[in-house]
Amino acid sequence: MSTAIFPGSFDPLTNGHVDIIQQAAKIFDQIYVVIMTNTAKKYLFTEKERQSLAQDAVKEEKNVTVLLRPNSLTVDVAHDLQANVIIRGVRNNADFLYEQQIAEMNKEIAPDVSTVLFFTKPENSFVASSIVKEIANFNGDTKSFLPAKAAAAIRKKIGKEKDE
């Protein structure tokens, strides 16, 4: 059985993330979408909210499970879940260089875990959670960038924050 993890902060999960998950779900027997912490980021959604939004977005993918592992090293999560592959998404050249660095670091730490890169569809090549949050912050429409539940949640969350 082939098992892979797709780690990320997913704040929130975008259509680009869903695209990568759907591609990977056709190749791997089991995929764990792992909600993790990036200490360089400030989060809009709580860990549980990010997990719920991700679960809703991938509910049709029967071989995909969404887990929380906020205070873990990615390769440790891979070992814990007996996954020998880390899935990463690439939108552009900058992503590729960044992901190459991460893959090499992970390979140094855990030589038994490989990284597989998936490229997003062109219509998702510019979608980033940080940009989507900025659009929402100024009352822009995020529906074409996010799964439906995430688009509604970001509108509600940012609307609340603006009122406070």
C-alpha positions, 0 to 999 in steps of 0.5 A: 500500500502506498501512503503519502502525506500532504503537509501544510498550514492550509489557512485556508485550503485553496482550490490549488490545494484541492487540485494537488490532493485530487491529482495525488489521490489517483496515484497513492492508496492513502493520503493524509492531509496534515494540518501543521504549523509554520512558525513564520505565519500568523493564522486567521483560522484555528487548527480545528477550523482549518481541519474542518474546512479541509475535511469538507473540501476533500470529502469526496476523496475516499482515500484522503484523511485530514489530520492535525499535527501542529507541533511536529516535524514533517518527516516525523509525521511521515514516519508516524503514519508509515508514509514514505512520500511527502506531497508538495504542490508547485505553482511557479518557479519560486515555489519550485526553488523553495520546495527543492530546498525543503525536499533536500532538507527533509531527505537529509533528515529522513533519507527513507522519505521522498518528496513528490512535486505536483504542479497545479492547473494553470487556473490555480497557479497564482492562488495563495492563501495569503493573497486570498485573505488579503482579497477577503480583507477588502471585501473582495470575492474569494469564491473562485479561489476557495472551496465553498465552505472555506469561502463562506468561512473567510467572509464570516471570519474577516467580517467579524474581525472588521467589526471588532 
